């Protein structure tokens, strides 16, 4: 894939991840006590990954969370790390 295509695809995913969640997804986030201003698709994916790691337990999901939280700050993923931290505090 060309660099320009990768940037366009990344931009599309960034837009989708920042969009608000409605319906069952929003209900799921509310069950976790997530503040309404943080309810977006990015948070929904973080919850899904967290649940898979916590309740299955899925080793790949655990490793992914670990990789996000350990290396994320260096890669500019501070917001995702903060959201995962909030999820940990809810447990």
N, C-alpha and C positions, 0 to 999 in steps of 0.2 A: 504494500500500500504506500502510495506517495505521501510525503510529508504534508502537503496541503490537504489531502484527503483525511489524514490522521487528525489534523487540526480541526477540520470541519466536523468530523465524527466526535471528537472530544467536545467541541462546542455544543453539538446537539445533545450529548449526554449531560453536560453541565446544565443546559437549559431544562432538560427533563428532570434531572435530580433536584433542581431548585423549585420546581412547580409544586403548588399545594396539593395535598392528598385529600381525597374525598371518599365517602362511603366506608366500606369495611376497613380500609387502610387507616383512615382517620380515627375510626372507633378503636382500632388496635392500639394506636399510639396514645389515645386518651386513656385506655386501660393501664398503660404503663405510667401514666401521670405526666406525660410530656406536655410542656407548655404549648399552648396553641400557636404561638409565634414561631415555634421550632418544627411545626408539623409540615414536613415536605417529603418528597420521595427519597431524599438522601437519608433522612431519619428513618423512614420506613425500611430501607435496605439495611441500615445499621441494626434495627430491631430484629429483622429477619435473620441476619447473620448471628446476632447475639443469641437469639432463641435456639438456632441450630446448634451453636456451640454449647449452650447451657443445658438444654433439655434432651438432646439426642444421645449422648454428646458426640459430635462429629469432629474428629481430629483435624481435618482440613479446615473447618470453620474456626477452630481454636487457634490454629497456626495463622490463619488469615488475620484474625483480630490481633494476635500477638505481633504480626508483621506490621499492621497498620499502626498500632500503638507504640511500638518500639522505634520504627523508622519514619513514621508519618511526619513528625515535626521537621525532620530534615528535608522532606519532600513537599512541605507546604500544606500538609493535611491537618493543620492545627484544629480546624473546626470539627472534623470527624473525630479526632481524638477527644475533644471536649464532649461531643455527643456520646461517645462510648463511655466516657467517665461518668456522665449523668446516668447512663443505664446501669453501670456498676453500683452507683449509690442507691438506686431503686430496689436492688435485691436485698 
